[in-house]
Amino acid sequence: MSEQKAKAYRRGLITFLFLMVLTIAEYIVAVNFTSSIIMLFIIALIKAALIVQVFMHVSRLWRGESH
């Protein structure tokens, strides 16, 4: 396996684990706190930003094209 492919798999796995931890935190906040809408919104924004950055490659929009 090439080094780039291994790096991509590692990044995907780390991202998956981080999203899993955030989802568990979301569940705990939702179950244990009655007025938790702000905390849930913050966790949702963090998860969305992570997904957009890692899987949608938004940072490539501002870089020049490579051929």
PyMOL commands that set and color helices and strands:
alter all, ss='L'
color gray80, all
select helices_A, chain A and resi 3-32+37-55+58-62
alter helices_A, ss='H'
color red, helices_A
deselect
rebuild
show_as cartoon
